[in-house]
Amino acid sequence: MRIKKAPSQSGFTLVELVMVIILIGVLSALGIGLFASRSAFSPLLATQQLASATLLAQQAALAGNSAGTVTVEQTSDNFLFTVGAGTGNARTFSVERAGTSLGGVALPLTLTFTKEGTISSGSNVGLTFTGDSTYQTCISSLGAVYRGGCQS
């Protein structure tokens, strides 16, 4: 005599499907809350772009290249950091402003580096990004860019 096995059933129960839908709903509600209040402007990104532009200009000056300048300016939409302004090989780094303004100095600001890699004016330059919050950035007389106010 043969014993017949009942066909096995596979799939999800209704309770499991409802729990997954609830879990997805909760996670999406939390995710929207995390991203809704963020602006497109990142002060850290702006500082990093400024540091990259400054380092390129400093290296050009150390190599005796005429592109040893960096110009900082703001347009209606972006912050622009241009290395080698006025030369044929100028390179521009751009960061979206998103309602933020740049203060602390008169713009456009042009920094020229000496053949030793220092800023020709010999003084630190403090920049302040102002928007939803205030973020200070300093370019030291030696060409280093860092977060915070300039030390005297």
Accessible surface in RSA format (square Angstrom, percent):
REM  Atomic radii and reference values for relative SASA: ProtOr
REM  Chains: A
REM  Algorithm: Lee & Richards
REM  Probe-radius: 1.40
REM  Slices: 20
REM RES _ NUM      All-atoms   Total-Side   Main-Chain    Non-polar    All polar
REM                ABS   REL    ABS   REL    ABS   REL    ABS   REL    ABS   REL
RES MET A   1   230.63 119.4 144.47  95.6  86.16 205.1 123.18 104.7 107.45 142.4
RES ARG A   2   223.99  94.0 200.14 102.0  23.85  56.8  78.88 107.8 145.11  87.9
RES ILE A   3   159.28  90.6 129.81  96.7  29.47  71.0 133.05  95.8  26.23  71.2
RES LYS A   4   194.56  94.9 166.47 102.1  28.10  66.9 113.52 102.2  81.05  86.3
RES LYS A   5   189.83  92.6 161.51  99.1  28.32  67.4 109.57  98.6  80.27  85.5
RES ALA A   6    90.07  82.8  62.14  95.9  27.94  63.6  68.16  96.0  21.92  58.1
RES PRO A   7   117.81  85.9  97.48  88.9  20.32  73.9 108.47  89.6   9.33  58.0
RES SER A   8   114.38  96.7  79.46 106.1  34.91  80.4  52.15 111.0  62.23  87.2
RES GLN A   9   168.22  94.1 132.59  96.9  35.63  84.8  45.08  96.0 123.14  93.4
RES SER A  10   119.64 101.1  80.53 107.5  39.11  90.1  52.83 112.5  66.82  93.6
RES GLY A  11    67.72  83.5   0.00   N/A  67.72  83.5  34.68  95.2  33.04  74.0
RES PHE A  12   157.65  78.9 130.21  80.7  27.43  71.4 131.15  79.5  26.50  75.8
RES THR A  13    80.08  57.0  73.11  74.1   6.98  16.6  76.48 102.7   3.60   5.4
RES LEU A  14   137.65  76.7 128.62  92.0   9.04  22.7 130.09  91.4   7.57  20.4
RES VAL A  15   108.36  71.3 105.47  95.5   2.89   7.0 108.24  94.0   0.12   0.3
RES GLU A  16    84.17  48.3  80.42  60.8   3.76   8.9  34.39  66.5  49.78  40.6
RES LEU A  17    85.14  47.4  84.80  60.7   0.34   0.9  84.83  59.6   0.31   0.8
RES VAL A  18    67.01  44.1  66.58  60.3   0.43   1.0  67.01  58.2   0.00   0.0
RES MET A  19   113.33  58.7 111.61  73.9   1.72   4.1  89.73  76.3  23.61  31.3
RES VAL A  20    79.21  52.1  78.45  71.0   0.76   1.8  79.15  68.8   0.06   0.2
RES ILE A  21   120.89  68.8 117.29  87.4   3.60   8.7 118.03  85.0   2.87   7.8
RES ILE A  22    94.26  53.6  87.78  65.4   6.49  15.6  93.48  67.3   0.79   2.1
RES LEU A  23   104.77  58.3 102.78  73.5   1.99   5.0 104.75  73.6   0.02   0.0
RES ILE A  24   108.05  61.5 106.48  79.3   1.57   3.8 107.48  77.4   0.56   1.5
RES GLY A  25    36.64  45.2   0.00   N/A  36.64  45.2  31.83  87.4   4.81  10.8
RES VAL A  26    79.20  52.1  74.92  67.8   4.28  10.3  78.42  68.1   0.78   2.1
RES LEU A  27   104.76  58.3  97.21  69.5   7.55  19.0  97.43  68.4   7.33  19.7
RES SER A  28    58.21  49.2  47.79  63.8  10.42  24.0  41.93  89.3  16.28  22.8
RES ALA A  29    67.12  61.7  49.71  76.7  17.41  39.6  55.75  78.5  11.36  30.1
RES LEU A  30   111.06  61.8 107.00  76.5   4.06  10.2 109.19  76.7   1.87   5.0
RES GLY A  31    21.33  26.3   0.00   N/A  21.33  26.3  20.99  57.6   0.35   0.8
RES ILE A  32   122.75  69.8 117.42  87.5   5.33  12.8 122.20  88.0   0.55   1.5
RES GLY A  33    49.47  61.0   0.00   N/A  49.47  61.0  34.00  93.3  15.47  34.7
RES LEU A  34   117.50  65.4 110.31  78.9   7.19  18.1 113.00  79.4   4.50  12.1
RES PHE A  35   139.31  69.7 126.62  78.4  12.68  33.0 126.73  76.8  12.58  36.0
RES ALA A  36    79.66  73.2  40.74  62.9  38.92  88.5  52.35  73.7  27.31  72.3
RES SER A  37    99.04  83.7  64.69  86.3  34.35  79.1  54.01 115.0  45.03  63.1
RES ARG A  38   168.47  70.7 141.06  71.9  27.41  65.3  47.20  64.5 121.27  73.5
RES SER A  39    58.61  49.5  29.20  39.0  29.41  67.8  25.05  53.3  33.56  47.0
RES ALA A  40    68.67  63.1  30.80  47.5  37.87  86.1  43.05  60.6  25.62  67.9
RES PHE A  41    23.78  11.9  12.30   7.6  11.48  29.9  12.37   7.5  11.41  32.7
RES SER A  42    41.10  34.7  38.96  52.0   2.15   4.9  26.11  55.6  14.99  21.0
RES PRO A  43    36.11  26.3  36.11  32.9   0.00   0.0  36.11  29.8   0.00   0.0
RES LEU A  44   104.62  58.3 104.46  74.7   0.16   0.4 104.46  73.4   0.16   0.4
RES LEU A  45    79.28  44.2  78.15  55.9   1.13   2.8  78.82  55.4   0.46   1.2
RES ALA A  46     0.00   0.0   0.00   0.0   0.00   0.0   0.00   0.0   0.00   0.0
RES THR A  47    10.75   7.6  10.75  10.9   0.00   0.0  10.75  14.4   0.00   0.0
RES GLN A  48    96.42  53.9  92.66  67.7   3.75   8.9  34.68  73.8  61.73  46.8
RES GLN A  49    45.62  25.5  44.88  32.8   0.74   1.8   2.90   6.2  42.72  32.4
RES LEU A  50     0.00   0.0   0.00   0.0   0.00   0.0   0.00   0.0   0.00   0.0
RES ALA A  51    35.01  32.2  30.87  47.6   4.13   9.4  31.46  44.3   3.55   9.4
RES SER A  52    50.09  42.3  43.22  57.7   6.86  15.8  17.07  36.4  33.02  46.3
RES ALA A  53     0.00   0.0   0.00   0.0   0.00   0.0   0.00   0.0   0.00   0.0
RES THR A  54     0.35   0.2   0.35   0.4   0.00   0.0   0.35   0.5   0.00   0.0
RES LEU A  55    92.89  51.7  92.61  66.3   0.28   0.7  92.89  65.2   0.00   0.0
RES LEU A  56    69.20  38.5  65.53  46.9   3.68   9.2  65.53  46.0   3.68   9.9
RES ALA A  57     0.00   0.0   0.00   0.0   0.00   0.0   0.00   0.0   0.00   0.0
RES GLN A  58    27.96  15.6  27.96  20.4   0.00   0.0   2.47   5.3  25.49  19.3
RES GLN A  59    92.62  51.8  87.51  64.0   5.11  12.2  31.11  66.2  61.52  46.7
RES ALA A  60    15.50  14.3   9.00  13.9   6.50  14.8  14.74  20.8   0.76   2.0
RES ALA A  61     6.52   6.0   2.11   3.2   4.41  10.0   4.93   6.9   1.59   4.2
RES LEU A  62   101.40  56.5  73.93  52.9  27.47  69.1  74.25  52.1  27.15  73.1
RES ALA A  63    86.33  79.4  43.88  67.7  42.45  96.6  57.23  80.6  29.11  77.1
RES GLY A  64    66.66  82.2   0.00   N/A  66.66  82.2  32.90  90.3  33.75  75.6
RES ASN A  65    81.97  56.5  64.56  62.4  17.41  41.9  14.32  34.5  67.65  65.4
RES SER A  66    93.93  79.4  63.67  85.0  30.26  69.7  56.39 120.1  37.53  52.6
RES ALA A  67    11.98  11.0  11.98  18.5   0.00   0.0  11.98  16.9   0.00   0.0
RES GLY A  68     5.56   6.9   0.00   N/A   5.56   6.9   4.59  12.6   0.96   2.2
RES THR A  69    23.59  16.8  23.59  23.9   0.00   0.0  22.37  30.0   1.21   1.8
RES VAL A  70     0.00   0.0   0.00   0.0   0.00   0.0   0.00   0.0   0.00   0.0
RES THR A  71    13.76   9.8  13.76  13.9   0.00   0.0  13.02  17.5   0.74   1.1
RES VAL A  72     0.00   0.0   0.00   0.0   0.00   0.0   0.00   0.0   0.00   0.0
RES GLU A  73    56.84  32.6  56.84  43.0   0.00   0.0   5.22  10.1  51.62  42.1
RES GLN A  74    61.87  34.6  38.05  27.8  23.82  56.7   8.97  19.1  52.90  40.1
RES THR A  75    57.24  40.7  48.02  48.7   9.22  22.0  54.53  73.2   2.72   4.1
RES SER A  76   102.41  86.5  69.75  93.1  32.66  75.2  52.72 112.3  49.69  69.6
RES ASP A  77    93.95  65.8  89.49  89.1   4.46  10.6  22.66  53.3  71.29  71.1
RES ASN A  78    45.28  31.2  45.28  43.8   0.00   0.0   0.00   0.0  45.28  43.8
RES PHE A  79     0.00   0.0   0.00   0.0   0.00   0.0   0.00   0.0   0.00   0.0
RES LEU A  80    36.79  20.5  36.79  26.3   0.00   0.0  36.79  25.8   0.00   0.0
RES PHE A  81     0.00   0.0   0.00   0.0   0.00   0.0   0.00   0.0   0.00   0.0
RES THR A  82    17.70  12.6  17.70  17.9   0.00   0.0  13.42  18.0   4.28   6.5
RES VAL A  83    10.48   6.9   9.96   9.0   0.52   1.3   9.96   8.7   0.52   1.4
RES GLY A  84     0.12   0.2   0.00   N/A   0.12   0.2   0.12   0.3   0.00   0.0
RES ALA A  85    47.47  43.6  28.55  44.1  18.91  43.0  30.46  42.9  17.01  45.1
RES GLY A  86    89.05 109.8   0.00   N/A  89.05 109.8  44.71 122.7  44.34  99.3
RES THR A  87    39.92  28.4  22.36  22.7  17.56  41.9  28.96  38.9  10.96  16.6
RES GLY A  88    86.91 107.2   0.00   N/A  86.91 107.2  42.67 117.1  44.24  99.1
RES ASN A  89   132.19  91.2 110.15 106.4  22.05  53.1  29.57  71.2 102.62  99.2
RES ALA A  90    50.75  46.7  22.05  34.0  28.70  65.3  22.11  31.1  28.64  75.9
RES ARG A  91   140.92  59.2 136.74  69.7   4.18   9.9  42.51  58.1  98.41  59.6
RES THR A  92    71.96  51.2  42.99  43.6  28.97  69.1  25.94  34.8  46.03  69.6
RES PHE A  93    25.54  12.8  21.69  13.4   3.85  10.0  25.54  15.5   0.00   0.0
RES SER A  94    60.41  51.0  36.23  48.4  24.17  55.7  28.58  60.9  31.82  44.6
RES VAL A  95     6.13   4.0   2.50   2.3   3.64   8.8   6.13   5.3   0.00   0.0
RES GLU A  96    96.48  55.4  89.04  67.4   7.45  17.7  25.85  50.0  70.63  57.7
RES ARG A  97    41.01  17.2  41.01  20.9   0.00   0.0   2.08   2.8  38.93  23.6
RES ALA A  98    43.91  40.4   8.79  13.6  35.12  79.9  26.29  37.0  17.62  46.7
RES GLY A  99    74.92  92.4   0.00   N/A  74.92  92.4  39.84 109.3  35.08  78.6
RES THR A 100     7.42   5.3   7.37   7.5   0.05   0.1   1.69   2.3   5.73   8.7
RES SER A 101    47.70  40.3  47.54  63.5   0.16   0.4  25.66  54.6  22.04  30.9
RES LEU A 102    10.00   5.6   0.00   0.0  10.00  25.1   0.12   0.1   9.88  26.6
RES GLY A 103    27.03  33.3   0.00   N/A  27.03  33.3  26.16  71.8   0.87   2.0
RES GLY A 104    67.73  83.5   0.00   N/A  67.73  83.5  28.17  77.3  39.56  88.6
RES VAL A 105    40.90  26.9  17.61  15.9  23.29  56.1  28.65  24.9  12.24  33.2
RES ALA A 106    89.85  82.6  68.76 106.1  21.09  48.0  78.11 110.0  11.74  31.1
RES LEU A 107    51.42  28.6  17.71  12.7  33.71  84.7  18.39  12.9  33.03  88.9
RES PRO A 108    92.44  67.4  73.14  66.7  19.30  70.2  73.14  60.4  19.30 120.0
RES LEU A 109    28.91  16.1  27.41  19.6   1.50   3.8  28.91  20.3   0.00   0.0
RES THR A 110    74.67  53.1  50.12  50.8  24.54  58.5  34.31  46.1  40.35  61.0
RES LEU A 111     7.92   4.4   6.79   4.9   1.13   2.8   7.92   5.6   0.00   0.0
RES THR A 112    60.56  43.1  58.03  58.8   2.54   6.0  40.32  54.2  20.25  30.6
RES PHE A 113    11.00   5.5   0.00   0.0  11.00  28.6   0.00   0.0  11.00  31.5
RES THR A 114    41.89  29.8  33.93  34.4   7.96  19.0  41.88  56.3   0.01   0.0
RES LYS A 115   159.76  77.9 142.93  87.7  16.83  40.1  87.33  78.6  72.44  77.2
RES GLU A 116   115.95  66.6  91.69  69.4  24.26  57.8  59.30 114.7  56.65  46.2
RES GLY A 117     2.09   2.6   0.00   N/A   2.09   2.6   1.77   4.9   0.32   0.7
RES THR A 118    43.10  30.7  43.10  43.7   0.00   0.0  31.24  42.0  11.86  17.9
RES ILE A 119     4.39   2.5   1.73   1.3   2.66   6.4   1.73   1.2   2.66   7.2
RES SER A 120    70.10  59.2  40.33  53.8  29.77  68.6  24.75  52.7  45.35  63.5
RES SER A 121    81.21  68.6  42.57  56.8  38.64  89.0  51.99 110.7  29.22  40.9
RES GLY A 122    54.28  66.9   0.00   N/A  54.28  66.9  27.35  75.1  26.92  60.3
RES SER A 123    59.90  50.6  56.29  75.1   3.61   8.3  42.10  89.7  17.79  24.9
RES ASN A 124    56.02  38.6  32.10  31.0  23.93  57.6   7.36  17.7  48.67  47.0
RES VAL A 125    16.16  10.6  13.24  12.0   2.93   7.1  16.16  14.0   0.00   0.0
RES GLY A 126    31.95  39.4   0.00   N/A  31.95  39.4  20.36  55.9  11.59  26.0
RES LEU A 127     1.40   0.8   0.00   0.0   1.40   3.5   0.00   0.0   1.40   3.8
RES THR A 128    32.31  23.0  32.31  32.8   0.00   0.0  17.78  23.9  14.53  22.0
RES PHE A 129     1.19   0.6   0.64   0.4   0.55   1.4   0.70   0.4   0.49   1.4
RES THR A 130    63.88  45.4  61.37  62.2   2.51   6.0  49.73  66.8  14.16  21.4
RES GLY A 131    37.07  45.7   0.00   N/A  37.07  45.7  14.12  38.8  22.95  51.4
RES ASP A 132   140.33  98.3  94.60  94.2  45.73 108.1  42.29  99.5  98.03  97.8
RES SER A 133    79.65  67.3  63.61  84.9  16.04  36.9  48.63 103.6  31.02  43.5
RES THR A 134    88.42  62.9  59.24  60.1  29.18  69.5  36.06  48.4  52.35  79.1
RES TYR A 135    21.63  10.1  19.28  11.0   2.35   6.1  19.46  14.6   2.18   2.7
RES GLN A 136    87.88  49.1  82.87  60.6   5.02  11.9  13.30  28.3  74.58  56.6
RES THR A 137     0.53   0.4   0.00   0.0   0.53   1.3   0.00   0.0   0.53   0.8
RES CYS A 138     0.00   0.0   0.00   0.0   0.00   0.0   0.00   0.0   0.00   0.0
RES ILE A 139     0.00   0.0   0.00   0.0   0.00   0.0   0.00   0.0   0.00   0.0
RES SER A 140    17.53  14.8  17.53  23.4   0.00   0.0  16.11  34.3   1.41   2.0
RES SER A 141    29.07  24.6  29.02  38.7   0.05   0.1   5.52  11.7  23.55  33.0
RES LEU A 142   124.31  69.2 116.51  83.4   7.80  19.6 116.51  81.8   7.80  21.0
RES GLY A 143     5.80   7.2   0.00   N/A   5.80   7.2   0.43   1.2   5.37  12.0
RES ALA A 144    56.68  52.1  45.81  70.7  10.86  24.7  55.68  78.4   1.00   2.6
RES VAL A 145    27.25  17.9   1.08   1.0  26.17  63.0   1.08   0.9  26.17  71.0
RES TYR A 146    76.54  35.7  71.84  40.9   4.70  12.2  70.53  53.0   6.00   7.4
RES ARG A 147   167.19  70.2 145.71  74.3  21.48  51.2  39.72  54.3 127.47  77.3
RES GLY A 148    24.71  30.5   0.00   N/A  24.71  30.5  24.71  67.8   0.00   0.0
RES GLY A 149    33.80  41.7   0.00   N/A  33.80  41.7  23.81  65.4   9.99  22.4
RES CYS A 150    47.13  35.7  16.83  18.8  30.31  71.2  16.69  42.3  30.44  32.8
RES GLN A 151   129.44  72.4 124.96  91.3   4.49  10.7  49.43 105.2  80.02  60.7
RES SER A 152   163.29 138.0  86.57 115.5  76.72 176.7  83.13 177.0  80.16 112.3
END  Absolute sums over single chains surface
CHAIN  1 A    10013.2       7554.6       2458.5       6227.2       3785.9
END  Absolute sums over all chains
TOTAL         10013.2       7554.6       2458.5       6227.2       3785.9
